[in-house]
Amino acid sequence: MADLRAWLEATLRRISGKSDLAKAIRYALAQWGALTTVLRDGRACLHNNAAERRMRPLALGRKNYPFAGAPEGGRRAAIIYTLVGTAEMNGWARSLPVRAARPDR
Protein backbone atom coordinates (compact mmCIF):
# COMPACT_ATOMS: atom_id res chain seq x y z
CA MET A 1 0.00 0.00 0.00
CA ALA A 2 2.91 2.34 0.70
CA ASP A 3 4.18 1.72 -2.85
CA LEU A 4 0.70 2.40 -4.24
CA ARG A 5 0.46 5.69 -2.36
CA ALA A 6 3.92 6.75 -3.59
CA TRP A 7 2.92 5.88 -7.16
CA LEU A 8 -0.34 7.83 -6.87
CA GLU A 9 1.45 10.89 -5.54
CA ALA A 10 4.16 10.71 -8.23
CA THR A 11 1.60 10.21 -10.99
CA LEU A 12 -0.49 13.11 -9.72
CA ARG A 13 2.52 15.43 -10.07
CA ARG A 14 3.10 14.34 -13.69
CA ILE A 15 -0.42 14.62 -15.13
CA SER A 16 -2.78 17.51 -15.79
CA GLY A 17 -4.61 18.55 -12.64
CA LYS A 18 -7.88 18.86 -14.55
CA SER A 19 -7.90 15.33 -15.98
CA ASP A 20 -10.31 12.66 -14.82
CA LEU A 21 -7.36 10.54 -13.70
CA ALA A 22 -6.11 13.37 -11.48
CA LYS A 23 -9.58 13.67 -9.94
CA ALA A 24 -9.66 9.93 -9.24
CA ILE A 25 -6.17 9.98 -7.71
CA ARG A 26 -7.03 12.97 -5.51
CA TYR A 27 -10.15 11.15 -4.34
CA ALA A 28 -8.18 7.99 -3.52
CA LEU A 29 -5.61 10.00 -1.57
CA ALA A 30 -8.32 11.92 0.28
CA GLN A 31 -9.93 8.61 1.27
CA TRP A 32 -6.62 6.94 2.14
CA GLY A 33 -7.50 6.47 5.82
CA ALA A 34 -10.70 4.61 4.96
CA LEU A 35 -8.97 2.66 2.20
CA THR A 36 -6.28 1.36 4.56
CA THR A 37 -8.60 0.65 7.50
CA VAL A 38 -8.65 -3.02 6.62
CA LEU A 39 -4.87 -3.14 7.10
CA ARG A 40 -5.16 -1.72 10.62
CA ASP A 41 -8.22 -3.72 11.66
CA GLY A 42 -8.80 -7.18 10.25
CA ARG A 43 -12.48 -7.03 11.19
CA ALA A 44 -13.06 -4.23 8.70
CA CYS A 45 -14.72 -5.21 5.46
CA LEU A 46 -13.42 -4.23 2.03
CA HIS A 47 -16.93 -3.62 0.76
CA ASN A 48 -20.25 -2.44 2.12
CA ASN A 49 -22.45 -5.13 0.57
CA ALA A 50 -23.97 -6.11 3.93
CA ALA A 51 -25.05 -2.53 4.62
CA GLU A 52 -26.39 -2.17 1.10
CA ARG A 53 -28.44 -5.36 1.47
CA ARG A 54 -29.91 -4.13 4.77
CA MET A 55 -30.91 -0.78 3.22
CA ARG A 56 -32.39 -2.17 -0.01
CA PRO A 57 -35.84 -3.07 1.40
CA LEU A 58 -36.22 0.42 2.81
CA ALA A 59 -35.32 2.02 -0.50
CA LEU A 60 -37.70 -0.25 -2.40
CA GLY A 61 -40.44 0.35 0.16
CA ARG A 62 -39.95 4.11 -0.08
CA LYS A 63 -40.86 3.92 -3.77
CA ASN A 64 -44.05 2.06 -2.87
CA TYR A 65 -45.15 4.26 0.05
CA PRO A 66 -47.00 6.76 -2.18
CA PHE A 67 -49.21 3.83 -3.16
CA ALA A 68 -50.06 2.95 0.44
CA GLY A 69 -53.37 4.70 -0.16
CA ALA A 70 -53.32 6.99 2.85
CA PRO A 71 -51.13 8.09 5.77
CA GLU A 72 -52.60 5.16 7.68
CA GLY A 73 -51.13 2.75 5.11
CA GLY A 74 -47.69 4.27 5.63
CA ARG A 75 -48.10 3.98 9.39
CA ARG A 76 -48.99 0.30 9.05
CA ALA A 77 -45.92 -0.28 6.86
CA ALA A 78 -43.74 1.38 9.52
CA ILE A 79 -45.21 -0.87 12.21
CA ILE A 80 -44.55 -3.99 10.13
CA TYR A 81 -40.95 -2.90 9.43
CA THR A 82 -40.44 -2.33 13.15
CA LEU A 83 -41.83 -5.75 14.11
CA VAL A 84 -39.83 -7.61 11.46
CA GLY A 85 -36.65 -5.68 12.28
CA THR A 86 -37.02 -6.39 16.00
CA ALA A 87 -37.61 -10.08 15.30
CA GLU A 88 -34.50 -10.26 13.10
CA MET A 89 -32.31 -8.43 15.62
CA ASN A 90 -33.35 -10.76 18.42
CA GLY A 91 -33.08 -13.95 16.38
CA TRP A 92 -36.80 -14.60 16.56
CA ALA A 93 -37.27 -14.51 12.81
CA ARG A 94 -35.44 -17.82 12.41
CA SER A 95 -37.95 -19.56 14.67
CA LEU A 96 -41.04 -18.27 12.84
CA PRO A 97 -42.72 -20.70 10.46
CA VAL A 98 -42.50 -19.61 6.84
CA ARG A 99 -45.45 -20.45 4.67
CA ALA A 100 -44.75 -21.31 1.07
CA ALA A 101 -47.06 -19.82 -1.52
CA ARG A 102 -49.60 -22.30 -2.75
CA PRO A 103 -49.19 -23.02 -6.47
CA ASP A 104 -52.98 -22.90 -7.05
CA ARG A 105 -53.19 -19.22 -5.99
C-alpha positions as CSV (number, residue, x, y, z in Angstrom):
1,M,0.0,0.0,0.0
2,A,2.9,2.3,0.7
3,D,4.2,1.7,-2.9
4,L,0.7,2.4,-4.2
5,R,0.5,5.7,-2.4
6,A,3.9,6.8,-3.6
7,W,2.9,5.9,-7.2
8,L,-0.3,7.8,-6.9
9,E,1.5,10.9,-5.5
10,A,4.2,10.7,-8.2
11,T,1.6,10.2,-11.0
12,L,-0.5,13.1,-9.7
13,R,2.5,15.4,-10.1
14,R,3.1,14.3,-13.7
15,I,-0.4,14.6,-15.1
16,S,-2.8,17.5,-15.8
17,G,-4.6,18.6,-12.6
18,K,-7.9,18.9,-14.6
19,S,-7.9,15.3,-16.0
20,D,-10.3,12.7,-14.8
21,L,-7.4,10.5,-13.7
22,A,-6.1,13.4,-11.5
23,K,-9.6,13.7,-9.9
24,A,-9.7,9.9,-9.2
25,I,-6.2,10.0,-7.7
26,R,-7.0,13.0,-5.5
27,Y,-10.2,11.2,-4.3
28,A,-8.2,8.0,-3.5
29,L,-5.6,10.0,-1.6
30,A,-8.3,11.9,0.3
31,Q,-9.9,8.6,1.3
32,W,-6.6,6.9,2.1
33,G,-7.5,6.5,5.8
34,A,-10.7,4.6,5.0
35,L,-9.0,2.7,2.2
36,T,-6.3,1.4,4.6
37,T,-8.6,0.7,7.5
38,V,-8.6,-3.0,6.6
39,L,-4.9,-3.1,7.1
40,R,-5.2,-1.7,10.6
41,D,-8.2,-3.7,11.7
42,G,-8.8,-7.2,10.3
43,R,-12.5,-7.0,11.2
44,A,-13.1,-4.2,8.7
45,C,-14.7,-5.2,5.5
46,L,-13.4,-4.2,2.0
47,H,-16.9,-3.6,0.8
48,N,-20.3,-2.4,2.1
49,N,-22.5,-5.1,0.6
50,A,-24.0,-6.1,3.9
51,A,-25.1,-2.5,4.6
52,E,-26.4,-2.2,1.1
53,R,-28.4,-5.4,1.5
54,R,-29.9,-4.1,4.8
55,M,-30.9,-0.8,3.2
56,R,-32.4,-2.2,0.0
57,P,-35.8,-3.1,1.4
58,L,-36.2,0.4,2.8
59,A,-35.3,2.0,-0.5
60,L,-37.7,-0.3,-2.4
61,G,-40.4,0.4,0.2
62,R,-40.0,4.1,-0.1
63,K,-40.9,3.9,-3.8
64,N,-44.1,2.1,-2.9
65,Y,-45.2,4.3,0.0
66,P,-47.0,6.8,-2.2
67,F,-49.2,3.8,-3.2
68,A,-50.1,2.9,0.4
69,G,-53.4,4.7,-0.2
70,A,-53.3,7.0,2.9
71,P,-51.1,8.1,5.8
72,E,-52.6,5.2,7.7
73,G,-51.1,2.7,5.1
74,G,-47.7,4.3,5.6
75,R,-48.1,4.0,9.4
76,R,-49.0,0.3,9.1
77,A,-45.9,-0.3,6.9
78,A,-43.7,1.4,9.5
79,I,-45.2,-0.9,12.2
80,I,-44.5,-4.0,10.1
81,Y,-41.0,-2.9,9.4
82,T,-40.4,-2.3,13.2
83,L,-41.8,-5.7,14.1
84,V,-39.8,-7.6,11.5
85,G,-36.6,-5.7,12.3
86,T,-37.0,-6.4,16.0
87,A,-37.6,-10.1,15.3
88,E,-34.5,-10.3,13.1
89,M,-32.3,-8.4,15.6
90,N,-33.3,-10.8,18.4
91,G,-33.1,-14.0,16.4
92,W,-36.8,-14.6,16.6
93,A,-37.3,-14.5,12.8
94,R,-35.4,-17.8,12.4
95,S,-38.0,-19.6,14.7
96,L,-41.0,-18.3,12.8
97,P,-42.7,-20.7,10.5
98,V,-42.5,-19.6,6.8
99,R,-45.5,-20.4,4.7
100,A,-44.7,-21.3,1.1
101,A,-47.1,-19.8,-1.5
102,R,-49.6,-22.3,-2.7
103,P,-49.2,-23.0,-6.5
104,D,-53.0,-22.9,-7.0
105,R,-53.2,-19.2,-6.0
